[in-house]
Amino acid sequence: MQLKEATIERIVNWCAGRGKMPYTEVMKLRFGQIPTGMENMPLMKLNVYFYNPDSLPGLQELKIRAADGGGVEAVSPNLALAIELLIDNEVYVIAPLQGPDDYERVD
């Protein structure tokens, strides 16, 4: 599976209207803090595009519930599973895409 060209265009256009933000801020939105050991990594100094049109919550905001068979599970999609893509030499951090129409099969 891969992202459809139309999905990539939608991401780029949405982000263009919002501009870049420091990668450290994206990490705080995703995890509530900068993960231990990553504070001084060069990546933390980058400004990146952050695609989160549905305002998905970060780990620190998750609602959890008891899972069947024990343990816990997240009740809603969240930013923990965001992906990072390089599009036209720019870093985009993309919240999990929920629509089946965002992907296409690659043979």
Rosetta constraint file for C-alpha pairs under 8 A:
AtomPair CA 1 CA 103 HARMONIC 6.19 0.50
AtomPair CA 1 CA 104 HARMONIC 5.48 0.50
AtomPair CA 1 CA 105 HARMONIC 4.49 0.50
AtomPair CA 1 CA 106 HARMONIC 5.51 0.50
AtomPair CA 2 CA 103 HARMONIC 5.38 0.50
AtomPair CA 2 CA 104 HARMONIC 5.52 0.50
AtomPair CA 2 CA 105 HARMONIC 6.48 0.50
AtomPair CA 2 CA 106 HARMONIC 6.75 0.50
AtomPair CA 3 CA 7 HARMONIC 6.23 0.50
AtomPair CA 3 CA 8 HARMONIC 6.76 0.50
AtomPair CA 3 CA 102 HARMONIC 5.85 0.50
AtomPair CA 3 CA 103 HARMONIC 4.46 0.50
AtomPair CA 3 CA 104 HARMONIC 6.26 0.50
AtomPair CA 4 CA 8 HARMONIC 6.50 0.50
AtomPair CA 4 CA 102 HARMONIC 5.80 0.50
AtomPair CA 4 CA 103 HARMONIC 5.20 0.50
AtomPair CA 4 CA 104 HARMONIC 5.83 0.50
AtomPair CA 5 CA 9 HARMONIC 6.23 0.50
AtomPair CA 6 CA 10 HARMONIC 6.15 0.50
AtomPair CA 6 CA 102 HARMONIC 7.83 0.50
AtomPair CA 7 CA 11 HARMONIC 6.24 0.50
AtomPair CA 7 CA 102 HARMONIC 5.51 0.50
AtomPair CA 7 CA 103 HARMONIC 7.78 0.50
AtomPair CA 8 CA 12 HARMONIC 6.17 0.50
AtomPair CA 9 CA 13 HARMONIC 6.03 0.50
AtomPair CA 10 CA 14 HARMONIC 6.03 0.50
AtomPair CA 11 CA 15 HARMONIC 6.13 0.50
AtomPair CA 11 CA 51 HARMONIC 6.52 0.50
AtomPair CA 12 CA 16 HARMONIC 6.00 0.50
AtomPair CA 13 CA 17 HARMONIC 6.65 0.50
AtomPair CA 14 CA 18 HARMONIC 7.01 0.50
AtomPair CA 14 CA 51 HARMONIC 7.30 0.50
AtomPair CA 15 CA 19 HARMONIC 6.03 0.50
AtomPair CA 15 CA 20 HARMONIC 7.69 0.50
AtomPair CA 15 CA 49 HARMONIC 5.98 0.50
AtomPair CA 15 CA 50 HARMONIC 6.68 0.50
AtomPair CA 15 CA 51 HARMONIC 6.16 0.50
AtomPair CA 19 CA 49 HARMONIC 6.54 0.50
AtomPair CA 20 CA 47 HARMONIC 5.59 0.50
AtomPair CA 20 CA 48 HARMONIC 4.97 0.50
AtomPair CA 20 CA 49 HARMONIC 4.66 0.50
AtomPair CA 20 CA 50 HARMONIC 7.12 0.50
AtomPair CA 21 CA 25 HARMONIC 6.94 0.50
AtomPair CA 21 CA 26 HARMONIC 7.37 0.50
AtomPair CA 21 CA 47 HARMONIC 5.04 0.50
AtomPair CA 21 CA 48 HARMONIC 5.46 0.50
AtomPair CA 21 CA 49 HARMONIC 6.36 0.50
AtomPair CA 21 CA 50 HARMONIC 7.29 0.50
AtomPair CA 22 CA 26 HARMONIC 6.74 0.50
AtomPair CA 22 CA 44 HARMONIC 7.35 0.50
AtomPair CA 22 CA 45 HARMONIC 6.89 0.50
AtomPair CA 22 CA 46 HARMONIC 5.96 0.50
AtomPair CA 22 CA 47 HARMONIC 4.30 0.50
AtomPair CA 22 CA 48 HARMONIC 6.18 0.50
AtomPair CA 23 CA 27 HARMONIC 6.27 0.50
AtomPair CA 23 CA 43 HARMONIC 7.13 0.50
AtomPair CA 23 CA 44 HARMONIC 5.31 0.50
AtomPair CA 23 CA 45 HARMONIC 6.72 0.50
AtomPair CA 23 CA 46 HARMONIC 5.67 0.50
AtomPair CA 23 CA 47 HARMONIC 5.62 0.50
AtomPair CA 23 CA 48 HARMONIC 5.91 0.50
AtomPair CA 24 CA 28 HARMONIC 6.35 0.50
AtomPair CA 24 CA 34 HARMONIC 6.56 0.50
AtomPair CA 24 CA 44 HARMONIC 5.37 0.50
AtomPair CA 24 CA 45 HARMONIC 7.44 0.50
AtomPair CA 25 CA 29 HARMONIC 6.25 0.50
AtomPair CA 26 CA 30 HARMONIC 6.17 0.50
AtomPair CA 26 CA 50 HARMONIC 7.09 0.50
AtomPair CA 26 CA 93 HARMONIC 7.99 0.50
AtomPair CA 27 CA 31 HARMONIC 5.87 0.50
AtomPair CA 27 CA 32 HARMONIC 7.21 0.50
AtomPair CA 27 CA 33 HARMONIC 6.44 0.50
AtomPair CA 27 CA 34 HARMONIC 5.59 0.50
AtomPair CA 27 CA 35 HARMONIC 7.69 0.50
AtomPair CA 28 CA 32 HARMONIC 4.43 0.50
AtomPair CA 28 CA 33 HARMONIC 4.32 0.50
AtomPair CA 28 CA 34 HARMONIC 5.71 0.50
AtomPair CA 29 CA 33 HARMONIC 7.57 0.50
AtomPair CA 29 CA 57 HARMONIC 7.79 0.50
AtomPair CA 29 CA 58 HARMONIC 5.64 0.50
AtomPair CA 29 CA 79 HARMONIC 7.81 0.50
AtomPair CA 30 CA 57 HARMONIC 7.41 0.50
AtomPair CA 30 CA 58 HARMONIC 4.28 0.50
AtomPair CA 30 CA 59 HARMONIC 6.16 0.50
AtomPair CA 30 CA 60 HARMONIC 7.93 0.50
AtomPair CA 30 CA 79 HARMONIC 5.06 0.50
AtomPair CA 30 CA 80 HARMONIC 5.68 0.50
AtomPair CA 31 CA 35 HARMONIC 7.44 0.50
AtomPair CA 31 CA 58 HARMONIC 5.59 0.50
AtomPair CA 31 CA 59 HARMONIC 5.07 0.50
AtomPair CA 31 CA 60 HARMONIC 6.12 0.50
AtomPair CA 31 CA 79 HARMONIC 7.84 0.50
AtomPair CA 31 CA 80 HARMONIC 6.77 0.50
AtomPair CA 32 CA 58 HARMONIC 6.78 0.50
AtomPair CA 32 CA 59 HARMONIC 6.71 0.50
AtomPair CA 32 CA 60 HARMONIC 5.32 0.50
AtomPair CA 34 CA 38 HARMONIC 6.65 0.50
AtomPair CA 34 CA 39 HARMONIC 6.44 0.50
AtomPair CA 35 CA 39 HARMONIC 7.36 0.50
AtomPair CA 38 CA 44 HARMONIC 7.45 0.50
AtomPair CA 39 CA 44 HARMONIC 6.77 0.50
AtomPair CA 40 CA 44 HARMONIC 6.86 0.50
AtomPair CA 41 CA 45 HARMONIC 7.69 0.50
AtomPair CA 42 CA 46 HARMONIC 7.37 0.50
AtomPair CA 48 CA 90 HARMONIC 7.18 0.50
AtomPair CA 48 CA 91 HARMONIC 5.31 0.50
AtomPair CA 48 CA 92 HARMONIC 5.86 0.50
AtomPair CA 48 CA 93 HARMONIC 7.13 0.50
AtomPair CA 49 CA 90 HARMONIC 7.80 0.50
AtomPair CA 49 CA 91 HARMONIC 6.32 0.50
AtomPair CA 49 CA 92 HARMONIC 4.65 0.50
AtomPair CA 49 CA 93 HARMONIC 6.13 0.50
AtomPair CA 50 CA 92 HARMONIC 5.83 0.50
AtomPair CA 50 CA 93 HARMONIC 4.84 0.50
AtomPair CA 50 CA 94 HARMONIC 6.08 0.50
AtomPair CA 50 CA 95 HARMONIC 7.88 0.50
AtomPair CA 51 CA 92 HARMONIC 7.13 0.50
AtomPair CA 51 CA 93 HARMONIC 6.12 0.50
AtomPair CA 51 CA 94 HARMONIC 4.74 0.50
AtomPair CA 51 CA 95 HARMONIC 5.92 0.50
AtomPair CA 52 CA 56 HARMONIC 6.57 0.50
AtomPair CA 52 CA 94 HARMONIC 6.57 0.50
AtomPair CA 52 CA 95 HARMONIC 5.21 0.50
AtomPair CA 56 CA 77 HARMONIC 6.65 0.50
AtomPair CA 56 CA 78 HARMONIC 5.22 0.50
AtomPair CA 56 CA 79 HARMONIC 6.12 0.50
AtomPair CA 56 CA 95 HARMONIC 7.33 0.50
AtomPair CA 57 CA 61 HARMONIC 5.61 0.50
AtomPair CA 57 CA 62 HARMONIC 6.45 0.50
AtomPair CA 57 CA 77 HARMONIC 7.65 0.50
AtomPair CA 57 CA 78 HARMONIC 5.09 0.50
AtomPair CA 57 CA 79 HARMONIC 5.98 0.50
AtomPair CA 58 CA 62 HARMONIC 6.57 0.50
AtomPair CA 58 CA 78 HARMONIC 5.68 0.50
AtomPair CA 58 CA 79 HARMONIC 4.92 0.50
AtomPair CA 58 CA 80 HARMONIC 6.30 0.50
AtomPair CA 59 CA 78 HARMONIC 6.89 0.50
AtomPair CA 59 CA 79 HARMONIC 6.92 0.50
AtomPair CA 59 CA 80 HARMONIC 6.11 0.50
AtomPair CA 62 CA 74 HARMONIC 6.50 0.50
AtomPair CA 62 CA 75 HARMONIC 7.42 0.50
AtomPair CA 62 CA 76 HARMONIC 7.36 0.50
AtomPair CA 62 CA 78 HARMONIC 7.35 0.50
AtomPair CA 63 CA 74 HARMONIC 6.06 0.50
AtomPair CA 63 CA 75 HARMONIC 5.68 0.50
AtomPair CA 63 CA 76 HARMONIC 7.20 0.50
AtomPair CA 64 CA 72 HARMONIC 6.29 0.50
AtomPair CA 64 CA 73 HARMONIC 5.48 0.50
AtomPair CA 64 CA 74 HARMONIC 4.62 0.50
AtomPair CA 64 CA 75 HARMONIC 5.49 0.50
AtomPair CA 65 CA 72 HARMONIC 5.43 0.50
AtomPair CA 65 CA 73 HARMONIC 5.68 0.50
AtomPair CA 65 CA 74 HARMONIC 6.70 0.50
AtomPair CA 65 CA 75 HARMONIC 6.71 0.50
AtomPair CA 66 CA 70 HARMONIC 6.55 0.50
AtomPair CA 66 CA 71 HARMONIC 5.95 0.50
AtomPair CA 66 CA 72 HARMONIC 4.46 0.50
AtomPair CA 66 CA 73 HARMONIC 6.40 0.50
AtomPair CA 67 CA 71 HARMONIC 5.43 0.50
AtomPair CA 67 CA 72 HARMONIC 4.74 0.50
AtomPair CA 67 CA 73 HARMONIC 5.56 0.50
AtomPair CA 77 CA 96 HARMONIC 7.40 0.50
AtomPair CA 78 CA 82 HARMONIC 7.87 0.50
AtomPair CA 78 CA 95 HARMONIC 7.56 0.50
AtomPair CA 78 CA 96 HARMONIC 7.27 0.50
AtomPair CA 79 CA 95 HARMONIC 5.62 0.50
AtomPair CA 79 CA 96 HARMONIC 6.86 0.50
AtomPair CA 81 CA 95 HARMONIC 7.11 0.50
AtomPair CA 81 CA 96 HARMONIC 6.20 0.50
AtomPair CA 82 CA 93 HARMONIC 6.48 0.50
AtomPair CA 82 CA 94 HARMONIC 5.28 0.50
AtomPair CA 82 CA 95 HARMONIC 4.38 0.50
AtomPair CA 82 CA 96 HARMONIC 5.25 0.50
AtomPair CA 83 CA 93 HARMONIC 5.67 0.50
AtomPair CA 83 CA 94 HARMONIC 5.24 0.50
AtomPair CA 83 CA 95 HARMONIC 6.67 0.50
AtomPair CA 83 CA 96 HARMONIC 7.20 0.50
AtomPair CA 84 CA 91 HARMONIC 6.73 0.50
AtomPair CA 84 CA 92 HARMONIC 5.57 0.50
AtomPair CA 84 CA 93 HARMONIC 4.44 0.50
AtomPair CA 84 CA 94 HARMONIC 6.13 0.50
AtomPair CA 85 CA 91 HARMONIC 5.81 0.50
AtomPair CA 85 CA 92 HARMONIC 5.22 0.50
AtomPair CA 85 CA 93 HARMONIC 6.49 0.50
AtomPair CA 85 CA 94 HARMONIC 7.55 0.50
AtomPair CA 86 CA 90 HARMONIC 5.37 0.50
AtomPair CA 86 CA 91 HARMONIC 4.72 0.50
AtomPair CA 86 CA 92 HARMONIC 6.21 0.50
AtomPair CA 87 CA 91 HARMONIC 6.50 0.50
AtomPair CA 87 CA 92 HARMONIC 7.04 0.50
AtomPair CA 97 CA 102 HARMONIC 7.14 0.50
AtomPair CA 98 CA 102 HARMONIC 7.91 0.50
